[in-house]
Every structure is written in structure tokens, then in C-alpha cells.
Amino acid sequence: MPPLGSTLRVHQPYPGVLAFYDGRIDGVRAYSDERNWLDDGAYSLGLCSYAIVSGKEALVYDTSISLPHARIIRKRLEDAGVSQIRVVLSHWHTDHIAGNEVFADCEIIANDLTEQAMRDNRTNLENRSPPIRPLIMPNRIFHGELHLKVGEIDVELRPADIHSHDGTVMILPHLKLMFAGDTLEDPITYVDEPKRLEHHLRDLDRIATWDFEKILPNHGAEERIVSGGYGPDLIGATRKYVTKLLRLRKEPALAGQDLRTFVADDLRSGAIQYFAPYEAVHRDNIKAVLTGHTDE
């Protein structure tokens, strides 16, 4: 089993944008042979954190899946001459906040819903496998939208109730680029709040009206991220998937479809790409919709 962080790859899909990608390595686990959130919920599916860099300033979008990963991110930035680092948390889930301790001396920005979710789930987070202990909380809280300046780069943070009720997406207007966190995922969304799927659909419709052309998700195909990300058709594919999941309540026979069949049209169009480990995610999603809860 390779040391944590040793398989991390660093890319620059746009000027001033660094992508720190790990996982999606066939047959390789990063933490343990036993089931755990790091390997089975992030590493196997592929996980990307990002940094916006301008001059001596950087803004890190999510602190990755472990302290070693976060240390690599910070060292890469400091080696590039960055002396002021801020962090934005896309939402409260483990694989986005596990490296917070490495940035404890920095400004860690989160919306008020993320801060509350971290407080409400502190015991869970600190006792998961692997544990996030100590849990470093955000120290700058905002409500609604927040506009930042990173060196010469304008950054917009906007709320998005998709996948998790507390999502924060990040937009770089000059590149017409949106960092989606887990609000969008290739090939399918991970259902964590099955009772809120209708809310998620409304926000998918809302973000589809925004002015951007490319999407960088935290979970997606490495080659697509390296080449500049996804088009807005990823929103449509996600919307169709969630809509079909909701049909399960009246059409339970749909539960028998594997992932390839369930999303066949969007695989054919190229909006999303098939990745076999998401078959398990799809099965979990079906179970969550039919039972109204997840196994977390």
C-alpha cells in the first residue's frame, strides 16, 4: 500500500489554477484493506482539490483526503512563492475537510450551513475510519454569496443545495469557470440526502442559468479535468439521473437497471463517462431513495 499522498498528481488546467488529483488507480488502496471512507468513498472514485494562485496569494478549494495530501498542497504553493493562503470548504463531508489541520493558521472560509453541519457531526467526523481529529473548524463564516480577490483574480462563492444542503461552488468570471465541489460529479451524483432530491433538482435548474462555460468537479475523470473540465451538459446529465431516481418510488422496476442502462443516453452523448466503481454508488443511491436514508 503506497504512503498517503505518494500517488497525488498535480496539474494546471488553466493559468493560475492548480488541480491536485489522487485516486482512480486500479487495484490500489491508500489507507486500509478494510472498508473506510477514504478508500471507498474518495480514492477509488478519484478526488481533486484545487488552488487558485495569483502572485503571492492562493485560495485552496478543499483540503483533500488526508494530512499528507494537504501538506503536499501547501508545500507546492509555498515553493511557488505563495506567502498568503486562504481556504474555501465546498461542504462538510470528510474528503473535503480532512486536511484542514495543515491550514489551521490560515483563513478557512465556509458558509454558515457548512459550519453548522461540521459542529453537528463533530463526533462522527472525529471517529470515522480514518478519524479527522482534531477537527479544525472554519474561522470565517459567510451567508449567501461572497466575493473575494486572490491577487488579481476575482472569485465568487455561491451556495448550491445539490448533493449536500450546504454546498458552496466557486466561480472565476474571467475564465467562465465553475468549481463544482460535489454538486456535480462524473458520471453520477452521490445521493447523501435522499429526502432533499427535489431541492437538489431546483438548484440544478438554478445553476444552469449562470454564466459559465466549463466545470471542474471534485470527483471526475482526471483526463477531463486536465483538459479543462466539463461542459454544461454535465448539469443536464445530473438532472436526468436525479429525476429518474425519483421515479423509483412509483416505478420500482427501474431499480433493476445497472448504471450503464440507467444513464445510457448521456453515456452515448459523451456528457458523462462510464467508470465501473460507480456501479456501487448507483446501487447505494437506489437503496437510499427507496429507504429514505443512507448507510452513513
Long-range contacts (C-beta under 8 A, 24 or more apart in sequence): 1-28, 1-29, 1-30, 1-31, 1-32, 1-33, 2-28, 2-30, 3-68, 4-30, 4-31, 4-66, 4-67, 4-68, 4-69, 5-66, 5-68, 5-69, 5-71, 5-72, 8-69, 8-72, 9-222, 10-76, 11-222, 11-225, 11-226, 13-216, 13-225, 13-226, 13-227, 13-228, 13-229, 14-175, 14-177, 14-228, 16-52, 16-53, 16-54, 16-153, 17-50, 17-51, 17-52, 17-53, 17-172, 17-175, 17-177, 17-216, 18-50, 18-51, 18-53, 18-76, 18-77, 19-48, 19-49, 19-50, 19-216, 19-225, 19-226, 20-48, 20-49, 20-50, 20-51, 20-64, 20-69, 20-72, 20-73, 20-76, 21-46, 21-47, 21-48, 21-222, 21-225, 22-46, 22-47, 22-48, 22-64, 22-65, 22-69, 23-47, 24-221, 24-222, 24-275, 30-65, 30-66, 31-66, 31-130, 32-129, 32-130, 34-129, 36-128, 36-129, 36-130, 37-94, 37-95, 37-128, 37-129, 37-130, 38-65, 38-66, 38-94, 38-95, 38-98, 38-130, 41-94, 41-95, 42-94, 42-95, 42-219, 44-277, 45-219, 45-275, 45-277, 45-278, 45-281, 46-219, 46-220, 46-221, 46-222, 47-95, 47-218, 47-219, 48-216, 48-217, 48-218, 48-219, 48-220, 48-222, 48-225, 49-73, 49-96, 49-99, 49-218, 50-179, 50-216, 51-76, 51-77, 52-150, 52-153, 52-155, 52-172, 53-77, 53-80, 53-82, 53-150, 53-151, 54-150, 54-151, 54-152, 54-153, 55-151, 55-152, 56-81, 56-82, 56-83, 56-84, 56-151, 57-82, 57-84, 57-85, 57-86, 57-150, 57-151, 58-82, 58-84, 58-85, 58-86, 58-150, 59-85, 59-86, 59-87, 59-88, 59-148, 59-150, 59-155, 60-85, 60-86, 60-87, 60-88, 60-103, 61-87, 61-88, 61-90, 61-170, 61-179, 61-181, 62-87, 62-88, 62-89, 62-90, 62-96, 62-97, 62-181, 62-218, 63-87, 63-89, 63-96, 63-97, 63-98, 63-99, 63-100, 63-102, 63-103, 64-95, 64-96, 64-98, 64-99, 65-94, 65-95, 65-98, 65-99, 66-98, 66-99, 66-130, 67-98, 67-99, 67-101, 67-102, 69-98, 69-99, 70-98, 70-99, 70-100, 70-101, 70-102, 70-103, 71-99, 71-102, 73-99, 73-102, 74-102, 74-103, 86-148, 86-150, 88-157, 88-168, 88-170, 89-114, 89-138, 89-168, 90-167, 90-168, 90-169, 90-170, 90-179, 90-181, 90-182, 90-218, 91-117, 91-163, 91-164, 91-166, 91-167, 91-168, 91-181, 91-182, 92-117, 92-118, 92-121, 92-164, 92-166, 93-164, 93-182, 93-192, 94-125, 94-128, 94-132, 95-218, 96-181, 96-182, 96-218, 97-125, 97-132, 97-135, 97-136, 98-130, 98-132, 100-132, 100-135, 100-136, 100-137, 101-134, 101-136, 103-136, 104-136, 107-139, 107-140, 108-136, 108-137, 108-138, 108-139, 108-140, 109-138, 109-140, 109-141, 109-142, 109-146, 109-148, 109-157, 110-138, 110-140, 110-141, 110-142, 110-168, 111-141, 111-142, 111-143, 111-144, 111-146, 111-157, 111-159, 111-166, 111-168, 112-141, 112-142, 112-143, 113-159, 113-165, 113-166, 114-138, 114-166, 114-168, 115-141, 116-166, 117-164, 117-165, 117-166, 158-210, 160-203, 160-206, 160-207, 161-196, 161-199, 161-200, 161-202, 161-203, 162-189, 162-200, 162-203, 162-204, 162-207, 162-238, 163-189, 163-190, 163-191, 163-192, 163-193, 163-200, 164-192, 164-193, 165-193, 165-196, 165-199, 169-207, 171-210, 171-212, 173-211, 175-214, 176-211, 176-212, 176-213, 176-214, 177-212, 177-213, 177-214, 177-215, 177-216, 177-229, 178-207, 178-210, 178-212, 178-214, 178-215, 178-216, 179-215, 179-216, 180-215, 180-216, 180-217, 180-218, 181-217, 181-218, 182-217, 182-218, 182-219, 183-207, 183-217, 184-215, 184-217, 184-230, 184-234, 184-235, 184-238, 185-217, 185-218, 185-219, 185-220, 185-238, 186-217, 186-219, 186-220, 186-221, 186-224, 186-230, 186-234, 186-272, 186-273, 186-275, 187-237, 187-259, 187-263, 187-266, 187-267, 187-272, 187-273, 187-274, 187-275, 187-278, 188-238, 188-241, 188-259, 188-263, 188-272, 188-278, 188-281, 188-282, 188-285, 189-238, 189-241, 189-242, 189-285, 190-219, 190-281, 190-284, 190-285, 191-245, 191-284, 191-285, 191-288, 191-289, 191-294, 192-288, 192-294, 192-296, 194-288, 194-289, 194-291, 194-292, 194-293, 194-294, 195-292, 197-242, 197-245, 197-246, 197-289, 198-246, 200-242, 201-239, 201-242, 201-243, 201-246, 204-235, 204-238, 204-239, 204-242, 205-239, 207-235, 208-232, 208-235, 208-236, 208-239, 221-273, 221-275, 224-273, 230-271, 231-271, 233-266, 233-269, 233-271, 234-271, 234-272, 236-266, 236-271, 237-263, 237-266, 237-269, 237-271, 237-272, 240-265, 240-266, 241-266, 245-285, 245-286, 245-289, 246-289, 248-286, 248-289, 248-290, 249-289, 249-290, 252-290, 255-286, 255-290, 258-282
